[in-house]
């Protein structure tokens, strides 16, 4: 199956671009730009607290029991949920835009973007199951 300029040459100018337009890259990107900036702002707000927790554990000023107590509180779980959602959305949006920009074959791009979405959703569900104590041993 031909893609990009190859398809345009075989099918006439513009046909390949119209074909690509039907398969995911036919928008102006303003929505993606907005959500990418929003998730980046959330990450800028939430990541310093996560890094502080890592530093406190590594320095020994917060032991395992203290970390477990802190992680089980409702505000920390909500913030962790926001962090997980922002990180996964930011990564998915960025990877999707890169795939749409550089993978020119619609028959390859659509399944790759779909697999990326399924992987991000699966990772998000596993992460949230751990955060909210829904995993088997918690």
Protein Blocks (a to p, Z undefined) as FASTA:
>chain_A
ZZhjlmmmmnoghklmmmmmmnopacghlmmmmmmmmmmmmmmmmmmmmmmmmmmmmnop
acfklmmmmmmpmklmmmmmmmmmmmmmmmmmmmmmmmmmmmmbfklmmmmmmmmmmmmm
mmmmmmmmmmnopafkZZ
